């Protein structure tokens, strides 16, 4: 076998980083994730760099922030041929193999995802693209098991065939909504441990816009909320079994001491917190993700509470492979923390941003210590102290203006967020106009009727007025 370590990289979708037994969640059933955390290091405060699939993954795979790569939405990610951690490992002789979802390149996703990402900044606060969430029991196991089977087959056939190290990347869709699971997994979640989230009567106007666009209109009964949330945790439990299957195969093949195992998710899910489902916000349920790493030289039972983010993955992989860091990476290697120390270059802050559909403007998040600051282009900012207010129910912008000013200055050190927001809107207008002009008028109106309830002359005037402004 090679002297260089192998890498098993497991990536899930929409996994709330708080929803595990090892992070103390009362409803979670995650014995395999908990076991993986115990054999390595659990990072308890990990954030995505954008709470949507393609932008988040584009940032992680490139090692750069979303605004630097202009990976604005699920249609606009990295361009084909852009350098990634995979291309760097390929060039150094790793046998990289990808199974399942990657979702970091431009040109994919549905027409609805594209059009609404471009047109939602016009401000039509109506339902259309997302349906009102509900819990459903199904008969079939999740289709991610096909990716697990393919990954296990590759390991059996190829893990030991060469002295060259491998990186196997397994991209899973769970626990991405819709909220569907089998009775088998629903039964492992104790309903007594599932709670109703706090009710947010006065929502930030941008969040209220998102709530309506997601179809979360009308009130939800406690029974509905509990059913949805229990189903989400059941989906997490099924995902946990998949993670366990991959880790067990590494052990069965005798690769425990020569393989790093990384588990992360691209973003979280609000799971009916803040009166909505899906991701797309910079609140904890949406922006916080799991991360745990085990492997050679990593002492078991480690727990790191420092603020880290997915942009740290790229430099960490380079250190695992013994490679120099390419210029321009924005993250910091996690290897010092994995060795039981601390990366003294790492600032006590993380940054995230969001520019895509359901939202009518760009949003930007800076977390420092217990404070989280969220800036919305054109709207009032929010400031939360997560130690005092973990549910993010009460903004402190007016009560602690000096902290808000300090956080705003810290955000400006990273980017001019108003300038970036203007750049996004210019892209949105140009992309929407190009699609509209290239589309048959009948097909255009049919599509807009699907994406925006009540589409007609009044809504069309909103779009035309918005296009005329830039």
C-alpha positions in Angstrom: 0.0 0.0 0.0 1.0 3.6 -0.5 2.6 5.7 2.3 0.3 8.5 1.5 -3.1 8.3 3.1 -6.4 7.6 1.3 -9.4 9.9 1.8 -13.1 8.9 2.1 -15.1 12.1 1.7 -18.8 11.8 2.5 -21.0 14.8 1.7 -24.7 14.9 2.5 -27.4 17.6 1.7 -29.4 19.7 4.0 -28.1 18.2 7.2 -28.5 20.5 10.2 -25.1 20.4 12.1 -26.9 20.5 15.4 -29.1 17.4 14.7 -26.8 14.6 16.0 -26.5 12.7 19.2 -22.9 13.8 19.5 -24.0 17.4 19.5 -26.6 16.8 22.2 -29.8 16.9 20.1 -32.5 15.1 22.1 -34.4 13.7 19.0 -31.4 12.6 17.0 -30.7 8.9 16.3 -27.2 9.0 14.8 -25.2 6.1 16.4 -22.8 5.9 13.4 -22.1 9.6 13.2 -21.6 9.6 16.9 -19.1 6.7 16.6 -17.2 8.4 13.8 -17.0 11.6 15.9 -15.6 9.5 18.8 -12.9 8.0 16.7 -11.8 11.4 15.5 -12.5 15.1 15.9 -16.0 16.7 15.9 -16.1 20.3 14.8 -19.1 21.7 16.7 -19.4 25.1 15.0 -19.0 24.6 11.3 -20.8 26.8 8.7 -21.5 26.6 5.0 -20.3 29.5 3.0 -23.7 29.8 1.3 -27.0 28.1 2.3 -27.8 26.5 -1.1 -26.4 23.4 -2.9 -24.4 24.7 -5.9 -23.0 28.0 -4.4 -22.0 26.1 -1.2 -20.3 23.3 -3.1 -18.7 25.7 -5.6 -17.1 27.5 -2.7 -16.0 24.3 -1.0 -14.6 22.7 -4.2 -12.7 25.9 -5.2 -11.6 26.9 -1.8 -12.9 30.4 -2.4 -15.9 32.5 -1.5 -19.1 32.5 -3.5 -18.7 36.2 -4.6 -15.1 35.5 -5.7 -16.3 32.7 -8.0 -19.6 34.5 -8.9 -21.4 31.2 -8.1 -24.6 33.1 -7.5 -27.3 30.3 -7.6 -28.0 26.7 -8.3 -27.5 27.4 -12.0 -24.4 29.5 -11.7 -21.6 27.7 -10.1 -18.0 27.0 -11.2 -17.3 26.8 -14.9 -16.2 23.5 -16.5 -12.4 23.1 -16.1 -12.1 25.4 -13.0 -9.5 24.2 -10.6 -10.8 22.2 -7.6 -9.4 20.1 -4.9 -10.2 17.1 -7.1 -8.1 18.4 -10.0 -5.3 19.1 -7.7 -5.4 15.6 -6.2 -5.7 14.1 -9.7 -2.5 16.0 -10.8 -0.6 14.5 -7.9 -1.5 10.9 -8.6 -4.5 10.3 -6.5 -7.1 7.9 -7.8 -10.2 10.1 -7.4 -13.6 8.5 -7.8 -16.9 10.4 -7.6 -20.2 8.8 -6.7 -23.5 10.6 -6.4 -24.1 14.3 -6.1 -21.4 16.9 -6.7 -23.5 19.9 -7.9 -20.8 22.6 -8.1 -20.8 23.3 -11.8 -22.8 25.8 -13.8 -25.6 24.8 -16.2 -27.7 22.4 -14.1 -30.9 22.4 -12.1 -34.4 23.0 -13.2 -35.8 25.9 -15.2 -37.8 27.0 -12.2 -34.6 27.2 -10.0 -32.9 29.3 -12.6 -35.8 31.7 -13.4 -36.8 32.3 -9.8 -33.2 32.9 -8.8 -33.1 35.7 -11.4 -36.6 37.1 -10.9 -37.2 36.9 -7.2 -35.3 40.2 -6.6 -38.1 41.9 -8.6 -40.2 41.4 -5.4 -43.2 39.3 -6.3 -44.1 37.9 -2.9 -46.3 35.0 -4.0 -46.1 31.3 -3.7 -45.3 29.1 -6.7 -42.1 27.1 -6.8 -42.2 25.4 -3.4 -45.2 23.6 -2.0 -46.4 23.8 1.6 -44.4 21.2 3.5 -46.0 18.0 4.9 -44.8 14.7 6.3 -45.3 11.6 4.2 -44.6 7.9 4.9 -43.4 6.0 1.9 -42.7 2.4 1.2 -39.3 2.5 -0.6 -35.9 3.2 1.0 -34.2 6.4 -0.2 -32.5 6.3 -3.6 -29.2 7.3 -1.9 -28.7 3.6 -1.1 -27.8 3.2 -4.8 -24.9 5.6 -4.3 -23.9 3.7 -1.1 -23.9 0.4 -3.0 -21.8 1.9 -5.9 -19.3 3.3 -3.4 -19.0 0.0 -1.5 -18.5 -1.8 -4.8 -15.8 0.6 -5.9 -14.0 0.1 -2.5 -14.2 -3.7 -2.8 -12.9 -3.6 -6.4 -10.3 -0.8 -6.3 -9.3 0.3 -2.9 -6.5 -2.3 -2.6 -5.6 -2.7 -6.2 -2.9 0.0 -6.4 -0.1 1.6 -4.4 -1.5 5.0 -5.4 -3.8 6.6 -2.8 -7.4 7.1 -3.5 -10.0 9.8 -2.7 -13.6 8.4 -2.9 -16.2 11.1 -2.8 -19.7 10.0 -2.0 -22.4 12.7 -2.5 -25.7 11.9 -0.8 -29.1 13.7 -1.1 -30.5 13.0 2.4 -31.9 14.6 4.4 -33.0 17.1 1.7 -36.8 17.6 1.7 -39.5 16.7 0.8 -40.2 15.3 4.2 -40.6 11.6 3.3 -39.4 8.5 5.1 -40.3 4.9 5.7 -42.1 3.7 8.8 -38.9 1.8 9.7 -36.9 5.0 10.2 -39.8 7.0 11.6 -40.1 4.4 14.4 -36.5 5.1 15.6 -37.4 8.7 16.5 -39.0 9.1 19.8 -41.9 11.5 19.3 -41.6 12.7 22.9 -38.2 14.2 22.1 -39.4 16.2 19.1 -40.3 19.8 19.9 -42.2 22.6 18.4 -39.9 25.5 17.5 -40.5 29.0 18.9 -43.1 31.0 17.0 -41.7 34.1 15.3 -44.6 36.5 15.1 -42.7 39.5 13.7 -40.3 38.2 11.0 -37.6 40.2 9.2 -39.1 41.4 5.9 -36.6 39.4 3.9 -37.4 36.3 5.9 -41.1 36.9 5.5 -40.6 37.2 1.7 -38.8 33.9 1.8 -41.5 32.2 3.9 -44.2 33.1 1.4 -42.1 32.1 -1.6 -41.5 28.7 0.0 -45.3 28.1 0.3 -45.2 28.3 4.1 -48.4 30.4 4.2 -51.1 30.0 6.8 -50.6 28.6 10.3 -49.3 25.2 11.0 -50.7 23.2 13.9 -48.4 21.7 16.5 -49.3 18.3 15.1 -48.2 19.3 11.6 -44.9 20.8 12.9 -44.1 17.8 15.0 -44.8 15.4 12.2 -42.6 17.3 9.8 -39.7 17.7 12.3 -39.9 14.0 13.3 -39.8 13.0 9.6 -36.7 15.1 9.1 -34.9 13.4 12.0 -36.0 10.0 10.6 -34.3 11.0 7.3 -31.2 11.9 9.2 -31.3 8.5 10.9 -31.4 6.8 7.5 -28.5 9.0 6.3 -26.6 7.9 9.5 -26.9 4.3 8.5 -25.4 5.1 5.1 -22.4 6.8 6.8 -22.0 3.8 9.0 -22.0 1.4 6.0 -19.1 3.3 4.3 -17.1 3.6 7.5 -17.6 -0.1 8.3 -16.3 -1.1 4.8 -13.1 1.0 5.3 -12.6 -1.0 8.5 -13.4 -4.4 6.9 -10.9 -3.7 4.2 -8.1 -3.1 6.7 -7.8 0.6 5.7 -8.6 2.1 9.1 -5.1 3.3 9.8 -4.4 4.6 6.3 -7.6 6.5 5.4 -8.9 9.8 6.5 -12.7 9.9 6.7 -14.4 13.3 6.4 -18.2 13.8 6.8 -19.8 17.2 6.1 -23.0 18.6 4.6 -23.4 21.4 2.0 -25.9 23.3 4.2 -28.6 22.7 6.8 -32.3 22.9 6.8 -34.6 25.2 8.9 -37.0 22.3 9.5 -39.9 24.7 10.4 -37.8 27.0 12.5 -38.6 30.6 11.7 -41.8 29.4 10.2 -40.2 27.8 7.1 -38.5 24.8 5.6 -35.6 24.2 3.3 -32.4 26.2 3.6 -31.8 29.7 1.9 -31.3 31.7 5.1 -28.3 32.5 7.3 -30.0 31.3 10.5 -28.4 28.4 12.4 -30.6 25.6 11.1 -29.8 26.5 7.5 -26.2 27.7 7.8 -24.8 25.3 10.4 -23.5 22.0 9.1 -21.9 18.9 10.6 -18.2 18.2 10.2 -16.1 15.3 11.7 -12.8 13.9 10.6 -11.1 10.7 11.6 -7.9 9.0 10.3 -4.2 8.5 10.8 -2.6 10.6 13.5 -5.9 11.9 14.8 -6.5 11.2 18.4 -10.0 9.9 19.2 -12.6 11.9 21.0 -11.5 15.3 19.9 -13.9 18.2 20.0 -13.2 21.6 18.4 -15.5 24.5 19.3 -13.6 27.0 17.1 -15.6 28.6 14.3 -14.7 26.9 11.0 -16.4 26.7 7.6 -16.5 24.5 4.5 -14.0 26.7 2.7 -11.5 25.2 5.1 -11.9 21.8 3.4 -9.6 22.5 0.4 -6.5 23.4 2.4 -7.1 20.6 4.8 -7.2 18.1 1.9 -3.9 19.5 0.6 -2.3 19.0 4.0 -3.7 15.4 4.2 -2.1 14.7 0.7 1.1 16.5 1.5 0.6 19.1 -1.1 1.3 22.8 -1.2 -1.7 25.1 -1.0 -2.6 26.8 -4.2 -2.6 30.6 -4.1 -5.9 32.3 -3.4 -7.5 29.9 -1.0 -9.7 31.6 1.5 -9.8 28.9 4.2 -7.5 27.6 6.8 -6.3 24.1 7.2 -7.9 22.1 10.0 -4.8 19.9 10.5 -3.6 21.7 13.5 -6.9 21.1 15.2 -6.9 17.5 14.1 -3.6 17.1 15.8 -4.9 18.4 19.1 -3.7 22.0 18.7 -5.1 25.2 17.1 -4.4 27.0 13.9 -3.0 30.3 15.2 -3.6 32.0 11.8 -7.3 31.3 11.9 -9.5 34.3 12.9 -12.3 33.8 15.3 -14.9 34.4 12.6 -16.7 32.8 9.7 -18.4 34.3 6.7 -21.4 33.2 4.6 -23.5 34.8 1.9 -26.7 34.1 -0.1 -27.9 35.5 -3.5 -30.3 33.0 -4.9 -34.0 32.1 -5.2 -36.8 32.6 -2.6 -34.9 35.7 -1.5 -35.5 39.2 -2.8 -32.1 40.6 -2.0 -28.6 39.4 -1.1 -27.7 38.6 2.5 -24.3 38.3 4.2 -23.3 36.8 7.5 -20.4 37.3 9.8 -20.1 35.3 13.0 -17.5 36.3 15.7 -17.5 34.5 19.0 -21.2 34.4 20.1 -22.3 37.3 17.9 -23.8 36.7 14.5 -24.4 39.7 12.2 -26.6 39.4 9.1 -26.6 42.2 6.6 -29.4 42.4 3.9 -28.8 44.7 1.0 -31.4 47.4 1.2 -32.9 46.3 4.5 -32.1 46.6 8.2 -29.4 44.2 9.5 -29.8 41.7 12.3 -27.5 41.0 15.3 -27.9 38.0 17.5 -26.0 36.7 20.6 -26.2 33.0 20.2 -25.3 32.3 23.7 -28.2 34.3 25.0 -30.6 33.7 22.1 -29.8 30.4 20.3 -33.1 30.5 18.5 -32.3 33.9 16.9 -35.6 35.4 17.9 -34.4 38.9 19.1 -32.2 41.2 17.0 -29.9 43.4 19.1 -29.1 45.9 16.3 -30.8 48.8 18.2 -29.9 47.6 21.7 -26.1 47.1 21.0 -25.3 49.5 18.2 -21.6 49.5 19.0 -21.4 45.7 18.5 -23.4 46.0 15.3 -21.1 48.7 14.0 -18.0 46.6 14.9 -19.5 43.6 13.1 -20.5 45.7 10.1 -16.9 46.9 9.9 -15.7 43.3 10.1 -17.9 42.4 7.2 -16.6 45.3 5.1 -13.1 43.9 5.6 -14.1 40.8 3.7 -16.2 42.5 0.9 -18.2 45.6 0.0 -21.5 43.8 0.3 -23.6 46.5 -1.2 -21.4 46.5 -4.3 -21.6 42.7 -4.5 -25.4 42.8 -4.2 -25.6 45.3 -7.1 -23.4 43.0 -9.2 -25.7 40.1 -8.4 -28.8 42.1 -9.4 -27.1 43.1 -12.7 -26.5 39.5 -13.4 -30.0 38.5 -12.5 -31.5 41.1 -14.8 -29.3 40.2 -17.7 -29.9 36.4 -17.3 -33.6 36.8 -16.9 -33.9 39.2 -19.9 -31.8 36.8 -22.1 -34.1 33.8 -21.2 -37.3 35.8 -21.7 -36.1 37.2 -25.1 -35.1 33.7 -26.3 -38.4 32.0 -25.1 -41.6 31.7 -27.1 -44.1 34.2 -25.5 -46.7 31.5 -24.8 -44.1 29.3 -23.2 -42.8 32.3 -21.2 -46.2 33.0 -19.7 -46.8 29.4 -19.0 -43.5 29.1 -17.2 -44.1 32.3 -15.2 -47.6 31.0 -14.2 -46.0 27.9 -12.7 -43.3 29.8 -10.8 -45.5 32.8 -9.6 -49.0 32.2 -8.5 -51.4 34.8 -9.9 -49.2 35.6 -12.8 -50.8 38.1 -15.2 -50.6 41.7 -16.4 -50.0 43.2 -12.9 -47.2 40.8 -12.1 -45.7 41.3 -15.6 -45.6 45.0 -14.9 -43.6 44.4 -11.8 -41.1 42.4 -13.8 -40.9 45.0 -16.6 -40.5 47.9 -14.1 -37.7 45.9 -12.4 -35.9 45.2 -15.7 -36.2 48.9 -16.6 -34.3 50.0 -13.5 -31.0 48.5 -14.8 
